[in-house]
Amino acid sequence: MLGVWTTEQVRAAEDRLLARTPDGALMRKAAFGLATVVADLLRAMTGGTAGRRVTLLVGAGNNGGDALWAGAFLRRRSVAVTAVLLAPDRAHAEGLAALKNAGGRVTGELGDPDVVIDGIVGLAGRGPLRPAAAELVARVSAPIVAVDLPSGVDPDTGAVDGPSVRADVTVTFGARKPVHVLNIEHCGEVRLVDIGLGPELPEPDLIALETDDVAYAWRVPGPSDDKYTQGVTGVAAGSATYPGAAVLTSGAAVLATSGMVRYAGWAADEVRGRWPEVITTGTVDDAGRVQAWVVGPGLGTGQAGRDVLTAVFSDSVPVCVDADGITLLASTPSLWDARDPDAPVVLTPHDREFARIAGPLGIDLGTDRVAAARALAKRLDVVVLLKGNATVVAAPDGRTLVNAATSSWLATPGSGDVLTGMVGALLASGLDPWLAAGCAAWMHVRAAELAAGGAPAPASVILHAIPDAIRAARDPAGSCAVRR
């Protein structure tokens, strides 16, 4: 798992490290790592560094100092380096001297660089770029390497409120910050430079799953398994108006390696016709024993839907509630009364559904998605999977995962139904609900990437890419362990 620390945690760790480090050594170490990344980028672009051109956009303070020192190191590799000082009277003195001594130039012109280094604003900065910086950034056509974070992007929330930098690469030092997982659209590829900060860091504030984490957690059949031991997933979804939701949700549970899937609802014929391995019935009461329920996609928001949700909650097993199920809980809070307090619940809202259920509780989504998801999870004692380009998964105890999408292929009707079925299958396998939601979100993104292949794909195609995504995560070469 990748750890992510808040800027407050990082600053405190840096202060402890600086207290036992010679003056300026830490900045030079960070800047050397930054220069190495830029040099690698230049080689990949042009085959070498000699004669290449780099422009530094230099703000006040340490971020500008990092850029200036990196420029000095790049000069040693025969790179032509030009610095544009946005706050000349507050430029980092030692870094500026180092750049000039190395033969770097200071000018007011952007020039025609091969790469631009964004050293405008550091972790202490908040708000959009100021007009002069915004005008300069708008004229950049070369790849941008951001120092620690793209200027104009909030370091703790990833929020953007005006002109900002969209980096191709972000080089950060010592630890990943929330912006690096909450806004990869602006960060681009994130490269971490080790400056020895690790021993000073506390427990991370956020977690991002890696391939091996998901491969290890994902339940696959072993020699002693049968259809019951792998977990039975119940699906209560769909209606005469929305039978496709039932088909997609049930299919996702099947392909996500659920041992058995039982469907209960109005779309039994459609589900059985598409997925003959699914056991179908008309009602939750007739469905038989399950280890987890999925409820809500395409269910409808009338009395019939309320009755289904009540029956599911009354079964005293883990439940994943999505779509119309969330709307029903928002409009009729008394439905919570049927819930067994010992049975975990996972809510999977998009932004509008989140507003419906959280707004009456006084929880505003705002720009801090992590704080909002945590607040709702704690208030309702549920796991909240807040969908978005960066999906946030918060547990009632505060544990929080962030899964950053690497594309927008999931922005298609029905993809949420697919995710819900995957969550249900993992809940039925006995996985911790917080981890089940996080693993499902991770694999959902990979399935979309495989299905799309560079072009938009409908949810029904994403659905069929789930086995390939699982197979790719498990690594047939055997380099990652898989839980049996």
N, C-alpha and C positions, 0 to 999 in steps of 0.2 A: 504494500500500500504506500502511496505517496502522501507525505504529510504536507499540510498547508498551514502557515502561521499568520496571525494578524500582524499588521504593521507595529502595533504596540508591543507584541511579543518579540518581534524581530529587533526593534529598537532597543529594548531592554537587554536582549542577548548581545547585541553589538556593543552596548555600553560596557558590559562585563568583559567582553573580549578586548575592547580598546584599552581598558584599564591595565591590561598586562601585555600590551603590544606596543612596540616602538612607534613613535609619532609618524604618521603617514604610511606606515608599512601596509596596513590593511587596505587603504585606498589603492596603493600601487599593485597589490596582489589582485584585487578585483579588476582593476583597469587592464592588467596583463591578460587576465582571462577574457575580458571583453575584446581586446585587440586580437587575441587568438581566434575568437569566433569570427570576427570581421575578416581576418586574413583567410580563414578557411572559406568564407563566403566568396571572397574575391577570386580565390583559386578555382572554386567550382564554376564561377561565372566566366572567367577569362583565362584560366590556366596558370595564373601567377599573380604576384603582388607588385613587382617592379613596374613603376610608371602608372600604376592605377591611381585613381583619384577618390579621396574620401573627404566629405565635408562634415564638420562637427557643428551641430546646433547647440550652443552652450548657454544654459541659464545660470542663475546664481546658485551657490552652495555646492554640496558634495556631488550631486548628480552631474553638474557641469564639470567638476573636478575629475570625476571618473572618465568623462569623455575626453578631456584635455590630456590626461595621462595616457589614455589609450591611443590618442593621436600621436603622442611622443613615441610610444612603442611601435606604432605602425611606421613611423618615419624610419626606424631602424631596419625595416623590411623594404625600404625604397618606395614607400607609398607617398604620393603627394597629398599632404594634409592641409586643409584650410579650415579655420575656425570662424564661425559667425557668432559674435558675442551679443546676446540679447540684453544683458545687463552688465556692460563693460566695467562699471565701477564696483561691481560685486562678484566679478569672476574669481574663481579659485586661484589665488596668487601662485602657489607652488606648481599647480598643474599648468597654468599659463606659461610660467617661466620654463618648465620642462619642455613644453611644446615648441616654444621659440628657440630654445637651445638646440633642439633636435632638427631645426630647419623648417618647422611648420609656419604657416602664414596666418595672420589675422586679417580678415576683410569683412566688408559688409555685404558681399555678394554670395549668392548660393553657388554660382558656377555650374559646371556640368559634371557632377560627380558620378562615379560608379556605385557608390554606397553613401548613404547619409546616416550619421549617428545622432539619435535623438537624446540629447542630454539637457533638455529644457527644464523639466520639472521632476523632482524626486518624490519619495514616499510622503513627504510632508505636504506636498501640494494638493490642493482641492479645487474643483471647479474647472471650467473650460480654459482653453488657451486664450491668452490675451491677444488683442487684435494684431499686433506686430508679428507675434509668433504664428498666429493662425494664417496670416497672409503668406508668410515664408513657407510654412508646411504645405499650403495649398499648391505651391509651385513645384514641389518635389515630384519628380517622376522616377527617380532611382529607388531601389530597395532601401527600406529604412530598418536600421537596427536600433531598438529602444534600449536605453540604459535603465534597468530595473523594472520599468513599466512604461507603457506608451503615455506620453504627456497628455493631460486633459482627461484621463480616465481615472476614476476613483480607485485607490489601491485596495480598499477593503470591501467594496461592493461591486466593482466593475462597472458602475453606472457611468453614463456619458450624458452630459447636459450642455452640449454646444460643441464648438470646434475642438478637435482632438487629433492625435496621431493614430494612424493605422499602420502598425509595424508588420514587417515580414518576419522578423525575428526579435524576440525580447530576451535579453541576457540579464538574469537576476543573480544575486549574490547571497550565498549562505543558506537560503531557504525560499521556497515558493510562498508567495503571498496570495490572498484570495483572488485578486484580479487575474492571476495566471490561469485559474480554472473557471472563473465566472465570466470572463470575456476574452475567449481565444480569438474572436473575430478581430479584435483590435491588437491582441498580443502576437498573433501569428505563432510560429514555432517558439517554444520557451526552452531556453538553454540555461542550466543551473551551473554556476561557477562555485566550487568549494573554496571557502575562505577560512575554514576552521571553526565555523559557527555552531556546528552540531552539538558539542557538549554543553553549550550554554542555552540550548533551546528547551522549553518545557514541552509537555504533551501538545501535539498539534491541535489547532482549532477545528480544522476540516481534514477530511480524508478523500483521496481520489483513488479508485480501484485501478489496479494494473491487470494485465492479461492473466498472469499466474494466480492472482487472487480469485478471479472469477472461475478459472478452470478448476481450481482446487475445491471451490465451494459448490460448483454445479453438480447436482446429483445425476449420476449415470448408472445404469444397471450393472451389477456384479454377478459373479457365479451363483450366489445363493438368493438372488432377487427373483420376485415374480411381480405380477401386475398390482398386487396389493401392498407389497413392502416398499414400493417406490413412491407411494402416496397417491391417493385418489382425490382428484380435483372436481368440485362441484361448480357448475356454471349456471347462473340464473340471469339471463340476459336476453335481449331481443324482444320483438313483439311483431304483430301483424304488419305494423308500419315499418319497422326496422329489423327484418329478419337477418340482414347481413351482419349486424353486430353480434348476433348469436353465433353465426358461422365463423366469423373471424376470431372471436374470443375463444370458442371451443377448439378451433384448429390450432391456435397458438399454444393452448395448454397441452394438446396432443404432441405437437412438434417440439415443445420445450422439455420433453422426456417425462411428462407425468405418467405414472404407472397406469392409471385409468382415468377417464373423464366421464362424469355423469352430467348430462344436461337436463335442466328442468325449466320448461317455459312454453311459450306460444309458438316458437319456431322449431319445434321438435322435428317436424318433417323435413325442413330445410337443412337442419344440422345432420340428421341421419342420412339424408341424400348425399351430402358432401363429405361427411366423416362417418363412415359405417362402423368404425371402432368405438364411437361414442355411444354410451347407454343413455337413451333419451326417455324422459317422462314429462308429464304435463305440469307437475307441481313439485315444489321443494319437499313436501311431506312424503311424496312417493319416490323420491330419488334414491334413497338408500344412504348408507353410511359414507361420509367423505371425511378427508383430513383437513380440507380448507374449502371455502366458498369464494367465488367471484360473483359480484352482483352489480348491476347498474347499466352497462352499455346497452342502449336502445330499449331500455325497460319501460319507459314511459313514466310520467309523473302523477298519474291519477291514483285512485284508491287501490287498483290492482297492483301497482308498483309498490305502494306502501305495505300491502299485505305480504308481498314477496320479501321485501327487506326485513320485515318483522320476523318472518319464518326463518330466514337465513341467520339473523342474529340469535334466534332462539336455539340454534343448533350447537352453540357453545364450542365452535372451532374457529381458527383464524379466518378472517374475512378480508378480502380486498374490495373496496367500494370505489366505483368510478362513475363518471358521467351522470346519468339520471339518478343514480343512487346518491350522489353527493347533493344534487339539487333537492332531492326528497328530504335528506337530513337537514338541509338549510331551511327549507320551508316548514318542516314539521319536526322540530327538535325532540318531541316526545318519542320519536322512533328509537332514540338512543336507549330508552328505558328497557327495551327487549335485549339489549346487549349483555352478555356475560362478562363481567369486569375482568375475568381471568383469561378471556379469549382475545388475542391481539387483533387489531384492526389496522389496515393500511388504506389511506385515502390517496387517490391519484388525481388531483385536480390540475387543470390548466389554469391560467391566470383568472379567467372569468368565473370559473367554478370556485376557485379559491376566494374570490371576492364575495361570492354568494354565501359561503359558509363561515368565512372569517369576519366579514364586515359587521354583521350583527353582534359579534363578540368584541368589537372594538379593535380588531387587528387589521391594520392597513398593509397591503402588499408593498407599496412604495418602491423605492429603489434598492432597499436592502432585503433581497429575497431570502437570504440565509436567516436573518433575524425573524422575518415573518413566518417562515416555515417552522422554525423552532418554537415560536410563540404558540402557533396553532397546535403543534404536536403536544406541547406541554399542557395546554388548556383542555384539549379533548382526550388526552392520554392515548394517542394514536401515533402511528408512523405516517408522516406526510411526505409523499413523493410529489413535489411541485414541478410540473413539466415545464420545459423551456429549452432554449438552445443550450443552456447549462441547467441540467436537472438537479434539483436539491432534494436530498432525502434526509429528513430529520426524525430522530427518535424522541420519545417523551423525556428521556434522560439527558438530552442535549447532544448526543452523538450525531454527527452530520457528515454525510457523503455529498460530494459534488461530482456529477458526471458531465463532462463537457462534450457536446456533440462536435464532430469534425466536419459535418456537412449539415444541410437543411433538408435532406431527403425525407425526413419523417414528417414534414409539414404537408400531410396529405390525409384526406378523410379515412378514418378507420384505423390509422396507425396506433391511436390510443387504445383501441379494443385489443389489438395484438399485444401491446405491452401489458395490459391487464391480465390477459390469459397467461402470459409468461410469469407474472408475479404470483398468480394463483398456483401454478405448477410448483414453483419453488417453496411457497408456503406449505403446500401439501407434502413436500419432501421433508419437512421438519426444520428447514433453515430458519435462523433468526429473522424475524420480519423485516428489520432494518437492512440487514445484509441481503435478504431476498429481493427487496425492492431495488437496492443498489445494483445487484448483479443483473437483474432483469433489464434495468435501464441501460446498463453497459452493453449487454448482448443485443438489445433492441437497436442501438446505434450501429453495431457491426453488421447486423442483418440488413439494415437499410443500405449501408455502404455496398455490401455484396449484391443486393438486389438491384440497386441503381446502376452500378457500373459506369457512373459518370453522367447519368441522365435520370430524370424523375421516374419513380416506380410507384404503382398503386399499392395499397396496403396488402392486397391479396398476394402480390409478388414478394413483398417484404416478409410476409408470413412464411412462405416456402423457403426463404433463405435462412431461417432459424437453424436448421440442422447444420448447414455449412458454416454458420457463425460459431456454433458450438464446437464443431470439428476443428476449425481454425484456432480457436482459443485453447483447445486441449493439446494441440501440437502433436501431430502423428509421429514426429521424430523422437518424442518422449522426453523433451527437455523440461516439461512442467508436470508436476504431480497432479493427479486427479483423485478426488475423494471417492471412495467406494462405500 
